[in-house]
């Protein structure tokens, strides 16, 4: 795993953790909470976007009831690596 990938994963993990403490009724509530978390944190604004919401019907208790997909963009030079290297990645997070 590259250092940029690790940095992007850490950003998404922080967003997911910030919304997991709440207990909305459905995946749309988690999506709204994630959007507020991203917009409220200036260090994430413009670097991470919520790009997908998928509602699921769980087969049993504890199964995921939805997923959120995030796109992380680390502009060239921001990663501390070669200034020509920008980094983009998408991550899907399951909520149960």
C-alpha positions in Angstrom: 0.0 0.0 0.0 1.4 3.4 -1.0 1.8 6.3 1.5 -0.8 8.2 -0.5 -3.3 5.3 -0.3 -2.7 5.1 3.5 -3.3 8.9 3.8 -6.5 8.6 1.8 -7.7 5.6 3.8 -7.1 7.5 7.1 -9.2 10.5 5.9 -12.1 8.2 5.0 -11.8 6.3 8.3 -11.9 9.6 10.2 -15.1 10.6 8.4 -16.7 7.1 9.0 -15.8 7.2 12.6 -17.3 10.7 13.1 -20.7 9.5 11.8 -20.7 6.1 13.4 -21.3 7.5 16.9 -24.7 8.8 15.8 -27.5 6.3 15.2 -29.6 7.6 12.3 -32.6 5.5 11.3 -31.2 4.7 7.8 -28.2 5.0 5.5 -29.5 8.4 4.4 -29.1 9.7 7.9 -25.5 8.5 7.9 -25.0 10.2 4.5 -26.3 13.5 5.9 -24.1 13.2 8.9 -21.0 12.4 6.7 -21.7 15.5 4.6 -21.9 17.7 7.7 -18.7 16.2 9.0 -16.9 16.8 5.7 -18.1 20.4 5.3 -17.5 21.2 9.0 -13.8 20.2 8.8 -11.8 22.6 6.7 -9.0 20.0 6.3 -11.4 17.6 4.5 -13.3 20.1 2.4 -12.3 19.8 -1.2 -10.3 16.6 -0.5 -13.1 14.1 0.2 -16.6 13.9 -1.3 -19.5 11.6 -0.7 -20.2 10.2 -4.1 -22.5 7.2 -3.5 -25.2 6.0 -1.2 -26.6 2.5 -1.4 -29.4 1.2 0.8 -29.5 -2.5 1.5 -32.0 -4.8 3.1 -30.0 -6.8 5.7 -30.6 -10.6 5.7 -30.0 -10.7 9.5 -29.2 -8.6 12.4 -25.7 -7.2 12.1 -25.6 -7.3 8.3 -24.9 -4.0 6.5 -28.0 -1.9 5.9 -26.2 0.4 3.5 -22.9 1.7 2.1 -21.4 5.1 1.5 -18.8 5.7 -1.1 -16.2 8.5 -0.7 -13.8 9.9 -3.3 -10.5 11.3 -1.9 -8.4 13.7 -3.9 -4.9 14.6 -2.7 -3.7 17.4 -5.0 -0.1 17.3 -6.4 2.4 18.5 -3.8 0.0 18.0 -0.9 1.1 14.5 -0.2 4.7 15.4 0.5 5.8 13.2 -2.4 6.8 14.1 -6.0 4.9 17.3 -6.7 3.7 15.9 -10.0 1.9 13.0 -8.2 -1.7 13.8 -7.5 -3.7 10.9 -6.0 -7.4 10.0 -6.4 -9.2 7.0 -4.9 -12.7 5.8 -4.0 -13.6 3.8 -0.9 -16.8 2.2 0.1 -17.8 1.9 3.7 -20.5 -0.5 5.0 -22.8 0.5 7.9 -24.6 -2.0 10.0 
